[in-house]
Amino acid sequence: MKITVATEKPFAPAAVGRIKKAAEDAGYEFALLENYTDKQDFINAAKDTDALIIRSDKATREVIEATDRLKIIVRAGAGYDNIDLEAATEKGIVAMNTPGQNSNAVAELAMGMAVLMARGKYNGKSGTELLGKKMGIHAYGNVGKRVATIAKGFGMEIFAYDAFVSKEDIEKDGVKVLDSADVLYKICQYVSLHIPANEDTKQSIDYKLLSKMPEGAVLINTARKEVIHEDEMIKLMNERSDFTYISDIAPDKRTEFEEKFENQVFFTPKKSGAQTVEANLNAAFASATQIINYFENGDTTFQVNK
């Protein structure tokens, strides 16, 4: 068996070393493709392996259909919309993610960006504090839970809405549960967004929803850019100089946002949510472990294309 790490945006060297050791300790061959610029290099790597570990790399139908021996793809991270699940299923390939491994890193980034903007990007002028402000968590998964924990440390009042998590599970964390996204956006000055990008959620964060937010509103997006209706966001920000948009995923209309709303927006230069040594190590080890457990024990716990 062969395990290949194929990452255009490399893991930290220590993370690669952890995958390599786990693979070789299990008696598997290990291969590495990093910093590739030609898609064909990625296709060739996928064709010549039994297991593939990726990060933000796109395992498209073209890539998957070119493979013969590939049996499993693991996305080192929570999101997996960069894998064509239908194509993988058709080829009998198991697709997995590694939920929870990057959660703290993403949550710390979300709160760090919130502090940055509350202090006016440290421009020397008076800013505002997070203490006493209402923080809304839109989707209470692994990252949302960590945001809630950290925000409570700042003395914020925490609310959450998630249609798929029970009220009891949220309330046990000391978080107030709301019945709809509309109410969440209406009462919370800060909203941290963690919904996936799918047919139901794409462009769902729109003018109608965002316009409900109170004065001094701040939207923090560490989820996916596709969930934002960018034209309607621009419309809103043209009307409201008090609205702030922070994102770890640069919008398609980044230039327009930055030219029109320089003091109201912040976008990381490059997606940074999982870019910590700890998150790299966690996701890397989880990826390798899940592959080995699948081959040795048939474990499909984290399969996302069932």
N, C-alpha and C positions, 0 to 999 in steps of 0.2 A: 504494500500500500504506500501511496505517496501523498503527502500533504504539502500544498503550495500556498504560500502567502503572496498575494498579488495586490500591491497597494501603490497607487499613484502618489498618495500622500503617506509617506512611510510611518510605521510604528517607531517608537523610541527603540534604540538598539537593544536595551535591556528586555523590552517586550518581545522582540524578534528572538532573542536568545532563549527566552522562556518557552516560546512555541517550539523552537528547534529542539530544546532539551526534552520537552514532553513527547514530541514525535519520535525522537531517536530512542528514548528510554522505552517506548512502546514497541520498538522494532520497525518503525516506519521510516521511509525516505523523506527528506525535507528539501524543499526548493524555495527560492526567494526571488521575486520580481518587484523591484522598487523604482519609483521615479520614472516610470515608462511614459513616453510621449506618443507612441504609436499604438492605436487600438489593436492592431494585429498582434503586437507582443502579448497583450492581455489574452486575446483569443488563443494564441499558441500555448500560453501557460495553462489555460483552462482545459485545452484539449489533451494535455500531457500530464494529467494528474487524476487522482481518485477523490481528493478533497481540496476545496478551495476556501481560503480565508480572505475576505475583502473588508474594506472600510467603506468609503463613499463611492467606490468603483462600481460601474454600472454593468451588472450581469443581465444584459439584454437578451431578447430572443435570439438575435444573431450570434451572440457569444454561446448561449446554451445549446443551440441547435448544431453548433460546430463540434460539440464534444461527443465522445463515445464512451470513455471510461469514467467520466465524472459521476460521482454518486451523492455528494453532499456539498452544499455551499453554506458557509457560515458568515453572516455579516457581523463584524465585531462592533456591536452597538445595538441600540434599541430599535431604531427605525430600519425598515427593510423594503422601502418603496423603490430602492435601486436594484432590486431583484425582480425579474419577470416571473412571478410565481406561477402563472398559467403555463408558461413555457417549461419551467422546471418540473411541474407536475406531469406534463405530457411526456417528458423524457424520463420520468421515474426518479428524478433527483430530489433529494430532501433539502429544503431550505430552512435555515435556522437563524435566529438572532441571539444576542446575549443580553437580555434585559437586566437592568439594574447595575451593570458594571460601570457605566459612565455617569450614573445619576448624580452623585455628589459633585462631580466636576461641573456638570451642566448647571446644577442648582447654584453653586457658588458663583459661576459666571453671571447667571441671571441677577443675583443680588448685587454682585459687584458693579454691573452695568447700571442697576437702579441707583446705587450710591453715586456713581460717576455723574449721572444726569441730575440727581437731586442737588448736587453741589456745582451745577453749571459747568461741568467738565473742568473743574478746578481753575476757573478763570479769574479768581481773586475777588469776586463779588459774593454777596450773601446768597446762600442757597437755602434749601429746606432740609428737614430731618424726616426720617422714616418712622420715628417713634409716634405711636398713636394713629398712624394712617391705616386704612383698610386695604388689605391685600387679598385679591381674589385669585384662586387657583382654578384655571379652566382645564379640567381633566386631571384627576387625582391618581396618577400612576406613580412609578418609582421616582421620577424627577419632581413631580408635583409635591409628593410627600416631603422630599428633602427641602424644597423651597419653603414649604410651610414651616418646617422645623427651624430653618435659618431665619426666616422672617420673624418668627416668634421671638427669637433672640434679640432682634432689633426693637421689640416692643410693639410690633404691628398686630392688628386685629385680623385674624385669618378666616376667610370664607372659601368655600369650594363648591363647584358644580361638576358632577360627572354622572352621566346617565347609566354607566355600567359598573359603578362601584356602590356598594350598599351604604346607606346612611350610617349604619352602625359602625362600619369599618372606618369611615371618615371621622365620625364623632369621637371615637376612642383616642384619636390623636389630638383632641382638644380643638378641633376645627369645626366651625359652624357650617352646616350644610344648607345649600339653597336649592330650590326646585327647578330653576331654569337658568340658562345663560343670560337671558334678558335681565333677570334680577341681579345676577352677579355683576354685570357691566353697569347696571344702574346705581348700585350702592358702593362699588369699590373704586377708589381713586387709582389704585395699582391693580393691574391684571397680568398674571403670568400665564402664558399660553403654552399648552402641552398636548394639543390634539394632533392626531395623525393626519396625513394628507390622503384622503380617499374621495370617492365620488360624492359622498355626503358632506364632506367638510371643505372641499376646495372652494376658495373665494367666499366662504361663509362668514368671515370676519369682515363685515361690510359697513357701509355708512349707517344703516339703520341700527345696527348693534352698537357700534362705536360712539355714535352720537348720544347714546344714553349715559355715557360715562360722566361723572361729576367734574367740576372745575379742577384744573391741575392734573388731568388724567394722564396716566402713563401705561402704555402697553408694552410688555416685554415678551418677545418672541424667540424662544429657543427650540421651536418645533419645526415647522416647514414654511417656506415662503409662499407655497401654493395656497395655503389656507387664507391668505390675506387678499382682499379685493383691492389691488393697488390704486386703481383709478378712483375708487370711492374713498380710500384713505386720503389721497391727495385732495379730493374735494373737501373732506372734513377738515384737514389741516389748513387749507386756505381760509376756512371759516373760523377756525379756533387756534389762536396763537398760544393757547394754554395746553395744547395736546402734545404729548411726547411719544415718539415711537423708537423703541430700542430693539435691535434684532441681531442675533448671531448668524442670521442667514440673510445676506444682502439681497434686497428686492431687485427685480428685473429693472425697475425704474430708479435705481440707486442715484444716478446722476441728477435726475429731476428732484428727488427728495432732498439731496444734499444742497443743491443750488437754491431751492426755494425755502427750505426749512432748516438751515444750517444749525441753529441753536435748539431745534426741537427733535433732532434725530441723532442716533449713533448706531453705526453698523460696524461689527468687527471687520478688520481688513481681510481676514480669512477665517472660515468657520473654526471656532475655537472651543466649543463646548466640551469636547472630549480630549482636548489637548493638555493633559497633565500626565506626568510620569505615572501617577497612581492609576489613573483611568486606563492608560495604555497597558499597563501590566495586568490589571484586572480583566480587561476585555480580551487581551491576548491569551491569557491562561484559560479563560472560560472557553474561548473558541477552540483551542487545542483539546481541552478536556472533553468538550461536547462531541467533537469528531471521534476521538478515541472511544468514548462511551457508546457512540452509535455503532462503530465498527465491531467493538468487542461484545456489547450487550444488547444491541438493538434499541438503545435508549433514544426516544424521539421527544423528550420532554419539551424542548424548545422549538419544535418544528412549527413553521408558520404557514405551510402550504398543505395542511391535512385535508 
